[in-house]
């Protein structure tokens, strides 16, 4: 899944952007109460393991 598609999925599930950094963005999930990092490479695919870890932190 591309980073841009994944960000749409996060927003659909109630997550929102907190801050932007150099290579990552900090997001917050009201479902889990966790803050987590998402890569800023919108045109690139997120590796499967990374994607699953972020989904777990986001409660998706």
C-alpha positions as CSV (number, residue, x, y, z in Angstrom):
1,X,0.0,0.0,0.0
2,X,1.3,3.4,-0.9
3,X,1.8,5.9,1.9
4,X,-0.8,8.3,0.5
5,X,-3.4,5.6,0.4
6,X,-2.5,4.6,3.9
7,X,-2.9,8.2,5.2
8,X,-6.5,8.2,3.7
9,X,-7.2,5.0,5.6
10,X,-5.9,6.5,8.8
11,X,-8.1,9.6,8.4
12,X,-11.1,7.4,7.6
13,X,-10.6,5.7,11.0
14,X,-10.4,8.9,13.0
15,X,-6.6,9.3,13.2
16,X,-5.1,12.7,12.6
17,X,-1.7,14.3,12.0
18,X,0.1,15.9,14.9
19,X,3.4,17.1,13.6
20,X,5.6,16.8,10.5
21,X,9.3,15.9,10.6
22,X,12.0,15.3,8.0
23,X,11.2,11.8,7.0
24,X,8.2,10.9,9.2
25,X,5.0,12.4,10.4
26,X,3.6,11.9,13.9
27,X,0.0,10.7,14.0
28,X,-2.5,10.2,16.8
29,X,-5.1,7.5,17.1
30,X,-8.1,8.2,19.4
31,X,-9.0,4.5,19.2
32,X,-5.8,3.4,21.1
33,X,-4.6,6.7,22.5
34,X,-1.2,6.1,20.8
35,X,1.1,8.4,18.9
36,X,2.9,6.8,16.0
37,X,5.2,7.6,13.1
38,X,4.2,7.3,9.5
39,X,6.8,7.7,6.6
40,X,6.5,10.8,4.5
41,X,7.3,9.0,1.2
42,X,3.8,9.4,-0.4
43,X,4.7,7.8,-3.7
44,X,6.4,4.7,-2.3
45,X,5.1,1.5,-1.0
46,X,5.2,0.9,2.8
47,X,7.0,-2.4,3.6
48,X,4.5,-5.1,4.8
49,X,6.0,-5.4,8.3
50,X,6.0,-1.7,8.8
51,X,2.4,-1.3,7.6
52,X,1.2,-4.0,10.0
53,X,3.1,-2.4,12.9
54,X,1.5,1.0,12.2
55,X,-1.9,-0.5,11.8
56,X,-1.6,-2.2,15.2
57,X,-0.5,1.0,16.9
58,X,-3.5,2.8,15.2
59,X,-6.0,0.1,16.2
60,X,-7.0,-0.6,12.6
